[in-house]
Every structure is written in structure tokens, then in C-alpha cells.
Amino acid sequence: MTDELTPWLTLLRHFQRDPAGGDALTTQGRSDAEKFSRHPRRPAYDWVGISPKHRTRESVLPLTTAASRAAAPPVVLTELDERRAHESAAEFENRVQHFLTRLDDELRLKHRAILICSHLDWLETAALFLSSDDTDLARGDAWTPGHSRHYQWQDGIWRRRAAMDSSSGFSNE
């Protein structure tokens, strides 16, 4: 990795969930979450934010018990939840933007490695507003279950480190 003092951000879509509509991860999803937690290039996340859904908690649980580079316990935030049935598109976008402002103004200043585990709609929306140099952030086909994108704060924006992106956490490049 590069400069240890420069903040890192990982956006992670929860791992594979029950196709019957349940909120729990499948056996494959739990296995993929475990692999993500053991990846040798994964930073030690000192702030982990998740939505209130069980599948996001299950996705990051192995990180908190990892033998090396254990992550901070997850912070459950309704701001990170998927769009609610009663919420308009504008209200949802405002909620996501509000969190991203907090990310840039507060969390980035206090933490070196930030992980956000959320849902497809939240990640697509966040990608549209993230202060990044990446112009291809919101492609839905890229946000498969377990897909992660990695950024580093440089020159006042989040710069994507695409070589670390992967549908299973980190690539081997």
C-alpha cells in the first residue's frame, strides 16, 4: 500500500444473500465474507459503518474477529440503509449526500481506513456524489454482491485504486 497516513475508503456491497428474499447471507456469502477478512492486502479498518440490515452485519462480522488486522466494531447507521418505501428519490439522495459530507468533513479527519458496507442502491447513489476522479462509479453491473471499491484521499478528492477492486474483496494484482 501507499502512504499509511493518507485515509483509505472501501465501499463494499454486502455479500450474497438468501435468494428467497431473506436478510441473511447464504453459505457462499458467509464464505466470501470470511475470505475478504483474511485477504493479506486488506487494511485494518478503524471505522466500519453498516446499514441496519442483518446482511451487512454478517458481511463485516469476520473482520472484527480476524486474527490479524482486526477491524473496529461496526457502527450501525440508518443513513447507510437502502431506500425506504416511503422515501422519495430526492429524500434518498439527500440522505446519502448528508452522509458523504460527514465522511469528507469528519470521518476522514479522524480515521485512516474506513469501510462502508451497504446496498446496491445506496452505493450507486453514493458513487454519483462521491468527490472522486472516477467517472464510471455508478455502473450497476459492477456492484455485484461482495464487490468492493477502494479509494485513497489525495489532493482533496477520493481517488479510486482500481487495482484493489474486486468482486471478492481484493484482487491479487
C-alpha positions, -999 to +999 in steps of 0.1 A: +000+000+000+010+036-002+012+063+025-001+049+058-012+084+069-034+090+039-070+079+045-084+049+027-121+043+019-136+010+009-172+008-004-185-028-001-217-042-012-229-069+012-221-105+002-246-128-014-279-130+005-307-156+005-323-156-029-357-163-014-357-127+000-343-133+034-319-109+051-293-135+060-263-143+039-261-176+020-234-201+029-214-188-001-219-152+011-205-161+046-176-179+030-168-149+008-170-125+038-145-148+056-122-146+026-125-108+025-115-106+062-084-127+056-071-110+025-034-100+031-038-066+014-068-056+034-062-026+057-071-027+094-103-007+093-105+017+122-141+028+113-167+005+099-202+017+090-231-006+081-268-003+074-292-018+099-298-048+077-286-082+091-268-090+058-244-060+062-236-070+098-229-106+086-207-093+058-184-074+082-185-098+112-154-118+102-135-085+100-140-079+137-126-113+147-098-115+122-066-129+137-046-101+122-057-066+114-090-068+133-115-041+123-133-017+147-167-029+157-193-018+131-214+014+136-250+008+125-264+039+108-298+043+092-281+068+068-264+038+052-297+018+046-312+012+012-340+034+000-372+030+021-406+025+005-419+059+018-388+078+008-387+098-024-357+096-047-348+132-037-350+124+000-329+093-005-303+112-024-302+139+003-297+112+029-268+098+010-253+132+003-255+141+040-235+111+049-209+118+023-205+153+037-199+138+071-174+113+055-154+141+039-156+166+068-155+144+099-147+107+095-118+112+070-101+135+095-102+110+124-097+077+107-071+061+084-091+032+070-129+035+065-152+007+054-188+013+044-209-018+038-243-011+022-266-020-006-268-016-044-290+015-045-270+033-017-236+025-034-248+036-068-262+069-054-231+075-033-209+069-063-227+097-082-219+122-054-186+110-041-159+136-046-138+113-068-119+114-101-136+082-112-162+088-140-175+052-141-187+047-105-223+041-108-225+012-132-249-013-116-232-043-132-200-035-112-218-037-078-224-074-076-227-089-041-193-087-024-179-062-048-157-036-032-141-004-045-111+012-029-101+049-027-074+070-012-078+106-002-054+127-023-054+163-035-088+170-019-107+141-035-112+103-032-090+087-059-100+052-069-074+024-066-090+002-092-062-025-089-076-033-055-113-035-066-128-069-068-160-089-065-144-108-036-127-081-018-092-075-033-076-086-065-043-104-065-026-077-086 
